[in-house]
Amino acid sequence: MDFADFRLVKFDSIHEYIERSFDDDWDSPMSLVLGGVKSIYTFDLLAETKQPHEQFEPYYAGGEFCAAVHDTTTTGE
């Protein structure tokens, strides 16, 4: 997988939506990205991937929110 086909997104697990992506924060320290060092965080960081020919959907802080679904189903075949 090419590094350009990967990014981190901030997922609010309480309200179940993707709050924002970190497309422009690759050079920022994780403490700044996470909002400081804490013992408990109210969000998860997810790895989002795409195919080389696709474009990432933008997620903006304070913008429209997208409900996220974690699919773990199998066909059993």
Secondary structure, DSSP 8 states (H G I E B T S, - for coil): --GGGEEEEEEETTTTEEEEE-TT-TTS-HHHHTTS--S--SSEEEEEE--TT-------TTS--EE----------
